[in-house]
Amino acid sequence: MQDLLPRVQKAFHAAFDVDPQSITLATQPDDVRGWDSMGHVSLASSLEREFNITFDVDELMAMENVREIVRIVGAKLSPSA
């Protein structure tokens, strides 16, 4: 999980122009300026570009915090997924 965090931080930087180091597994939407419903779409797009994956609606809805984002991305990248 921790090995995905730097790339997730990079996606946050691209989506919200925040210091990547300010994004931790504990980060919630209220912690990031602009992480509202429209920001979530921008973040999802940034994550899709960073990891070369796509998300379905259920996955997008489940991305309620950084820990869940890392879990979902990790599941999509695992060979058994």
HELIX and SHEET records of a PDB file:
HELIX    1   1 LEU A    5  PHE A   16  1                                  12    
HELIX    2   2 PRO A   20  SER A   22  5                                   3    
HELIX    3   3 PRO A   29  ASP A   31  5                                   3    
HELIX    4   4 SER A   37  PHE A   51  1                                  15    
HELIX    5   5 VAL A   57  ALA A   62  1                                   6    
HELIX    6   6 VAL A   66  LEU A   77  1                                  12    
END                                                                             
